[in-house]
């Protein structure tokens, strides 16, 4: 315990520019001279990441990231002990200060070093996608597929890794026009990458492309989108891609970020705190509050998803209103709820709100919200 406290303190000294920290925090840089020393080295290595994590709590973000940069450049084997956690801190910091070029650099470094995926991996990719950073997000997606077989992932995680990967090819297909030739070219690439080639899945991907390009839309009825049966679930899934197209075409949001907002909306319904009927009739404060609280648990690794989900929900009710699915006067009720909870969320997360500034370009224009509400 005493060594760990000393190590944590030393990290802070190093982060402030003192080389002494490396002496304490990196005791296993040289090879052990004896079996006894090898055991001692193993102990140091085992608690090494935790000591660095503790330094994050007591250091200025710039100093802490400076330490991580030193570890990544000069002590790579030790950095890799906490790779995803350290990458998350570096990406979050550079996003918060707008140094997007640095984000690409650190992702390139760590994607190449990935030997497996971890819990933090999915949050990092989601954060990059919400920031509209296609290249680093796709770099991590490819790396995730590369190491997937050794990562011992749960089924939902395997599905998420493949979604990140497949979505990069879906976006390219849309950029290529989304016609039959572009779809055929996409499917040929996916087939070589072990993506599902089940006939129903292939047909569904083609349907998704048509909705993302705006070639196909459906005049939905409310009762087609409610309920827990598979048919309603598929309808909501297809509607979500029409929503994604609307975000890109009418709100100017990057396709990769639009896809992440789309997923957050589907997740809001899947968690059962929000239902499609709430979206149609006006969102109650208690329902939206419960959903966001579920994303802010003590052990949550992705707290940024709470403000991101609020943004997604706000866009979605405006989209539903434009396509005629929101009942009269319900939009104003939903917007009132969203604005109240946004203020509440900013107070609750005030100490970390600056780390969410990368989400600001995704926020709906206040003037557009006011104008729409007044029209109702």
PECOR-V613214 format. One record per run of one state. SS is the DSSP state (H for helix, E for strand, L for the rest). FROM is the first residue (numbers start at 1). TO is the last residue. If there is no record, write none. Layout:
SS & FROM & TO
SS & FROM & TO
This chain:
L & 1 & 1
H & 2 & 15
L & 16 & 19
H & 20 & 25
L & 26 & 34
H & 35 & 58
L & 59 & 60
H & 61 & 74
L & 75 & 75
H & 76 & 96
L & 97 & 99
H & 100 & 113
L & 114 & 118
H & 119 & 130
L & 131 & 133
H & 134 & 146
L & 147 & 147
H & 148 & 150
L & 151 & 154
H & 155 & 175
L & 176 & 179
H & 180 & 192
L & 193 & 198
H & 199 & 212
L & 213 & 221
H & 222 & 224
L & 225 & 229
H & 230 & 251
L & 252 & 254
H & 255 & 270
L & 271 & 275
H & 276 & 281
L & 282 & 284
H & 285 & 294
L & 295 & 303
H & 304 & 322
L & 323 & 329
H & 330 & 348
L & 349 & 352
H & 353 & 362
L & 363 & 365
H & 366 & 375
L & 376 & 376
